Amino acid sequence: MAEQAVMTAMRSAFDRRTAPGRALAGDADVLARACRAMAERFRAGGKLIVFGNGAACADADHVAVEFVHPVIVGKRALPAISLAGDAASLTAVAGAQGLTEVFAARIRLLAAPADIALGISPDGRCPNVLRGLRAAREAGLLTVALVGGGEAGAGEAGAVADHVLAARCDDPLLVREIHVTAYHMLWELVHVFLDRMPAPPVNAETASPSCAGDDTCLTCSDAAVPVRVRKLLGGGRALAETGTGTEEISVALVDAGPGDTVLVHAGEAIAVVGRSA
């Protein structure tokens, strides 16, 4: 009898996951459009900014790590940051402006128009996630919402997001399982689109030739590389001397100026390691 009860519970657990899983598969075209749009932003030099509340904080960190540290050998690193892990900034903004502004305020500070904002909300109604997406859209970012709560959650997110990926259920545990699958698909399909896109045009002033031989590309490399800032371009971007050419990088996270040496990871300056005289 005990064994039968366990088997019944197992079948019930699988049955509850069947419909949401099939619904995600049914949204394949929605997922593909979001991935193509994200790939175009990455190709243009944009970065991914991810945020969410509660358990979704951990998902935001997970998404950023997936893009910055590819789990498949041979896939290039893509610039991504999570707004969920910086407790100092989160609490500072919450204390000064309220919890609703914790993501929006930092997006206004860190984001550039070429970037992507991915907001994660288990019920689709988190005020600070929706506010962050709205601020991102106002700044010209591509906005993607990963939500739960069925049609109601998707409807609210649709007012502030260009692409809405919805888990078609209300159980927060199942929503999170669907979200994990969805953002793994985001990562994989973004690379599929990038692999099939033509190389971006090379501009003598702002771009460097494609990677070749033993050269280190600041965008593709999964290693941190020291480079010298040549010129600030505005919007959190700069030109950097790599030793083999000039490449555009993001300096949104550091206070750097011409002549400074910065440590760059996946196209993002993460620290100033030397100041100009």
N, C-alpha and C positions, 0 to 999 in steps of 0.2 A: 504493500500500500504506500509506504514512504517513497519507494522508487517511482511509482506511478505518479505521485504528487509532484515529484521533482521534474519528471518528464513533461507533465502538463504545464508546469510553470515555465519551463524552457521553451516549449512551443508557443506559449502566450507571449514571452519576451521577444521571440523572433517575429511573431505575427504583428506586434505593435510597431516594429521597425520596417515592415515590408512596404506599407503605403507611403511613408515619408521618403524612403529610399527610391521607390519608383517615381515619385513626384520630382525628386532631384534629377533623375535621369530624363524625365519628361521636359525639364527646363534646360536641356543641353544647348539649345540655340541661344538662350539667355546667357548662359555661362560662357559660350564661345564668343559672343559679341563683347562681353566684358573683358575677356582675356585678350582679344585683338586690340581693343582700345587701350588696355594697360600696356601691351607690347609696344604700341606706337608711342606712348609716353616715355617708356624706358629707352626706346630707340632715339628719342629726341633729347635724351639727357635728364629726364625726370627721375624722381625717387618716389618710393612708396612710403606713406605715413599711415600707420595703423593705430587704432584706439578702440577701447571697449571697457565696460564696467565689470566688477566682480570676477567671475570665472572667465569672462571675455577678456579681462586684462591678460590672463595667462595665454589666451588664444592670440591676442595681439602680439605678445612677445614671440610666440611660436611662429606666427606668420612672418615676422621680420627676420627671424633666424633662418627660416626656410629659404628666403630670397638672398640673404647675405652669405649664407654658408650652404651652398647646394649639396644635397645628399647624394646626387648622382654624379659620378666622376665625369668630367668633361663639360659639364654645364657651367656657364659663367656666373659669377656672383653679380647680383643686381642690388643697387642701393636701396635700403629700406630701414626705417626706424620705427620703434614703438613708442607711443606717448604714454603708455601705461606704467612703465617701469621706473620712472623718475619721481620718487616720492616727494623730494624736496620741491620740485616745480609744481607738482599736482597740489600739494598742500598750501603752497604759497599763493597760487591762483585761487584755490578754493576759499582761503581766508580773506583774500582781498576782493574777489569778484563773485564768489559763490560757486557751488559745485557745477552748476549748469555751464559755466564758462571754462572749465578746466582743460578741455580739448580745443575749443574754438580759439582761446587766447594764444595758445602755443602754435596753432596752425598759422595764425596771422603773423607770428614771429618767425617761424621756421620754413614756411612753405614758399615755393616758387610756382608760377603759373603752369609750368610743364609737369608738375608733380601729380601724384595720385593719392587720394584720401580713401582709406578703407575703414568704415565704421562697423563695429560688430555689436549687435543688440539682441539678446535672447528673445525678447518679446516685440522688438521693433519700435518700442516706445521710450527708450532711455533718453531723457531730455538733453543730457550733455552730449550723447552720441549724435543725436539729430542736430543739435546746435553746431557741433563740430563739422558735420557734413554741410550744413548750410553756409558756414563761414568759408569752408573749402570751395564750395561752388561759387560763392561771391568773389573769391580770389582767382578764379579761373582754373582750378584744379579739376581733373577727372574725379568724379565721386562714385564710389561703389559701396553699397550697403549689404551686409550679411546679417539677415534678421530671422527671427522666429515669429510665432504668434499667428501663423496662417495668413489669410488674406488681409486681416486687420493690420497686422504688423507690416506687411508689404505695402499697404496703402499709405501709411504714415511716412515710411521711408521713401516712397516714390515721390514725395513732394520735395525732397532735398537731394536725391541721388540720381545720377545718370543711369546706373545699372543696379537693380535690386535682385539679390539672390536670396530666396526665402525658403526656410524649412517649413514644410506644410504640416505642422503639428504644434501643440501647445505644451507638451511635456518638456520642461527645460533640459532634462537629461538627454532626451532624444534629439532635441534641437542642437545641443552641443555636438553630439555624434555626427549629425548631418553637416554641421558647420566644419568640423575637422575634415570630413571627406571633401566638402566644397572648396576649402582653401588649399588643400593638397592638389585638387584639380586646377585651381587658379594658377598655382605655381607651375605645374607641368605644362598646361596649355599655353601659358605666356611664353615659355621657351619654345614650344612648337611653332608659334607664330613668329617669334624672333628669328628662329632658324630659317624661316621661309621668306623673310623680308629682305629686300635688297639692302646692301650696305648704305648707310647715310652718306650724303654728299660731303666731300672734303672741302673745307674753306681754309684758305691759307692762313687766315688770322685766328680762327677759333677752333680749328680741328686738326687732328693729326692723322697720318695714314693708318690704315688698319693694322692690327697686330700681325707680326711676322717674325719668324725665327725665334730668337731668344729675347726679343723686346718685351717689356712689361707694360701692359695696357692698364691704365688706372681704372677703367670701367670694368674690364673683364676679369682682372686679377683678383684672387681670393687672399692676397697677401697685402699687408700694410706697407706702403712705399713712401719714403721721404721725397718731397719735391719742393721747388722754389716757386712762390707765387710771382707771376710776372705782371698781371694786371687784373684789377677788379672790374667785373662787367655789370654789376648791379643785379638785384634779384637773388642775392645769395650765391652767385656764380663768379668764377674767376678763371683766368688762363694760368696754367702752370708749366714750368720748364721741367721736362722729365729726364733730360739727359740725352734722349734720342729724338726729341721734337717738342711740340707744344700741344697741350691737351686741356680741354675745358673740364673743370671740376666744380663741385659744390663746396662752398665755405660757409653754409648757413649755420653750422653748429660751432664755429670757432670765430674768434676775433683776430683775423689775419689781414695783413696789408701787403702791398708790393715789396718784394725782397725777403719776406718771411719764409721760413721753411716749415712746411706742414706735413703731417703724416696722413696719407690718403688710403682709405680702404673702400673698395668697390665704388670708386668715383666720389666718395664723400670724405672731406677733410675732417679728421676726428681729433686732432691735437696740433698745437703749434709747438714745434720742437726747436725753433731757432728764430730769433728776431733780427731784422735788418739793422745794420749799424746806424 
